[in-house]
Amino acid sequence: MRSISRRLLIGQTVAVGISAALTVALLVGYEARAARASMERELSQSVSAFATLMEPALWDLDFERASRLASAFGRDPRIGRLTVAERSSGTTKTFTVGSVTDTVVRRMEVRHGTQAIGDVSVAFDRGYYREQISRQLVTAIVVSLIALAATLIALFVLLRRVLRSPLDKLSHVVREYATGRDPGFHDAVPYSEFAEFGNVLDSMSAQLRAQFAALRTANRELTALNRFLLMASADVEPSGLVAEAARELRELFDATRAHAELDTEHGTAEVAYEYGASDGEDADVETVTVPILDNAHPIGTITLARAKRAPFTQTEIGIASAVAAQLAAAISRSRARASERLLRAAIEQLPESIIITNRDQRIVYVNPGFSETTGYTADEAMGRDPRDLKRVSRDDAAGAGLSAALEGGTPWVGRLTNAKKSGEIFFEEVMVTPVRNDRGDVAHHVAIGRDITIEMRRDEQYRHAQRMEAVGQLAGGIAHDFNNMLGAVLLQLELLELEEELTQPVQHALQEMRATLERTANLTRQLLTLSRRQAMRVAVHDLNTITNEMLSILRRVIGEGIAIDFAPAPRPVSFEGDAGMIEQVIVNLCVNARDAMPAGGRLGITSRLVTLGMGTEHPGTWASVEVRDTGSGMTPEVQARIFEPFFTTKEVGRGTGLGLATTHGIVAQHGGWIDVQSVVGEGTTFTVYLPARADAPAAAIEAPAKDAARGDATVLLVEDEPLVRQTVAYSLQRLGHTVIEATSGPDALQCWSERGDDIDLVITDMVMPGGVSGLQLVERMRVTHPQLRAIVMSGYSLQLSSDGLPAGIALLPKPFSLAALGEAIGHALGLEPGATGHRME
């Protein structure tokens, strides 16, 4: 038995020794893997920390700061070399710290939000990590050997005491029994010796089972936490995160009920997860509620319930609280990302141009509105100075103010003249605001620009309209006074022609004088048309005549540096329309041609009849007038937009963009169309087509003064100009009428109150002093005599014609002839042509 005991002791010792040696080997292998894993973890953490450290400097394109940070980071003895590459500015800048060659390299992309701005790489010294791993392994081996020796000694003592001593006693009993002696069995081998050994084994087994159970529980908890953390790192809606957290906790704790709520952005609570039915208060159920706190402010809760016989432990409550804390952080990040996405979407959908620059005034962001406004893509703009990209050099004052604001870190608002990528000039209202970092230093600038080209051109058009209105009022006033004088002279010439004792040469001279004055009156009519103070009159006209009569005015408008060539058609080019409007069309086209020839050139005007076949877009016969210049010409892009209102390639103050738009509208109103042919550098040709008329314009045949209609009516003549009043009064008397003269509206009302019953007809000027116009005067007289007939004389008529006057009131434009005066009186009194006497009832 002693031999058996010895062998058993030796065998167990050897077995334990081998097991211990294997344990040491496994421990050493584990330590080696742990050391390598630790190295990999340190590598990943270091390169991630380096990328995070370099991101602000790369975003700001601050290479000096990036170099300083890299030098400081490279003092770590584990690091052999650092490399930084910046690529957001369009060029790659690389600098290296350290020169160790035997390294392990880890690289990482540096991102600002979703935008890649550079790369960093960290090269770790292999020798340093080999030395670290060697020291760890030596330490582990020494500690393991010491532990093995101590284990063997302790095991030997334990086995000798617990196992060998009872076996020796049992051997003694067997030997004594074999020799026939009483071994004293009960005293030699007590049962308690073996019972203590069994208790040790039972205790070790129970501890192992408890540790394995705790390990399974911990592994289950760790698995659940890992699943939740994986979801929390993803871009999941907050309600989904809360629901997943409540479900994981319910499964982890075997809860019978679970309920989760989350506050919405509107402040109301909504249920994110519900499991199990609640029948109210249950005495056999324990409930735990964990708040979800964001900056100490509750934003939701998770409630779990299970039977009281399995109460929640403090460890479980701690795990639930940790999950709630992670959940609050994930919700905060999710809402921050949602706010960032909303802000980015809002910025990218704004029509305004938005630019963000760094402290070196280099562009780091532009929105689509910038590309839409300027024509530059984001890639073309990145890394460039916006002042070099869009600014026009002549904005010296605005540029100086902007530069001062940028240097001083103050906001700036102003207007800039910019150029698009295509070269087109546009005007922009810009607001520049500095963006400061946590230290209060200006790190970026944000510029918001709004294209105000159309607004400025509209304002210019309004100012131009005001100027034209003032010019029109001045021209109308001059024309009114001129027509008054001219009318009086023409009437006096006609009266002179009625004298029978005049010789033939004198009569011929008088006729020539009257013809000259009538041409002068025609010039006045053109002036009134251009100032838009002549009523629209539709009739059949000849383009040859209209253009020829406009030449004198055109030569003054175009200037001496441009020669005008007019080639009329050999026969009348008839159309039906408003002569004044067509004159405006010709003037607009000629002015447009003049602006295209700033250094001078030739302007050609041609009128002709054109017949287009059925296969063309506009078949039929057209009266056309062609205006061609030898100017700069137009690109196809400009030519496609010339008839758009407010579109112009001229600088502000030199064009409103309405001339060609108005021309197009007038021609379209007449049922015609415009053809445009242009070559850059050679010139432009505009051809206006109007529906032709087969009949020729009626010749203006003035009836001889001696054939003027006569009568015997009593006429109240109201005219403030003495020469005109006396001439018209004398003309009326020569026509057989009785004349009562009045110099103003109040004077006429006085005459009316005294002799109103005797007056058959009122002839009054439209514009008179005293605050009473001709129409107002007639209306006052009609209060007592509603059927009163009247003739209104006017040196110009603004939106006025006989059709627009009240019934019984006719318009007689100045200047007029004696025959026109007699005809107007006959119509007003209702007399038949050629009849004399009072009006027919």
Secondary structure by P-SEA (a helix, b strand, c coil): caaaaaaaaaaaaaaaaaaaaaaaaaaaaaaaaaaaaaaaaaaaaaaaaaaaaaaaaaaacaaaaaaaaaaaaaccccccbbbbbbccccbbbbbbcccccbbbbbbbbbbccccccbbbbbbbcaaaaaaaaaaaaaaaaaaaaaaaaaaaaaaaaaaaaccaaaaaaaaaaaaaaaacccccccccccaaaaaaaaaaaaaaaaaaaaaaaaaaaaaaaaaaaaaaaaaaaccccaaaaaaaaaaaaaaaacccbbbbbbbccccbbbbcccccccccccccbbbbbbbbccccccccbbbbbbbccccccaaaaaaaaaaaaaaaaaaaaaaaaaaaaaaaaaaaaccbbbbbbccccccccccaaaaaacccccccccccccccccccccaaaaaaaaaaaaaacbbbbbcccccccccbbbbbbbbbbbbbcccccccbbbbbbbbaaaaaaaaaaaaaaaaaaaaaaaaaaaaaaaaaaaaaaaaaaaaaaacccccaaaaaaaaaaaaaaaaaaaaaaaaaaaaccccccccbbbaaaaaaaaaaaaaaaacccbbbbbbbccccccccccaaaaaaaaaaaaaaaaaacccbbbbbbbbbbbbbccccccccccbbbbbbcccccccaaaaaccccccccccccccccccaaaaaaaaaaaaccbbbbbbccccbbbbbbbccccccccccccccccccccccccccccccccaaaaaaaaaaaaaabbbbbbbccaaaaaaaaaaccccccbbbbbccccccccaaaaaaaaacccccccbbbbbccccccccccccccbbbbcccccaaaaaaaaaaaacccccccccccc
